[in-house]
Amino acid sequence: MAFFVNRSHPNYTGKLPLETVIKTLVSARGQLGSPAEYLLETVHGLIEHGVRDPYLLELRKRVLADSPRARRHARQIAFRHALPDP
């Protein structure tokens, strides 16, 4: 699955402040899950392939600090992949 951005769409916000991004990741939820869960899965997948994106890693750290639900999901990822707890 892939998502794309249509920068000409009227709902496109452009670059948001980091605090707004964190708040949205932690509080939003959709049919396919939460953006926090998607972030955690994406970061994990990238790391498995040797890619460490500093911005995504910072988002992950901040989301895990702000969201018990995200911490539970991160533990599930770790369990599935036999990784140490975050």
Buried (B, 14 or more C-beta within 10 A) or exposed (E): EEEEEEEEEEEEEEEEEEEEBBBEBBEEEEEEEBBBBBBBBBBBEBBEEEEEEEEBEEBBEBBBEBBEBBBEBBEEBBEEEEBEEB
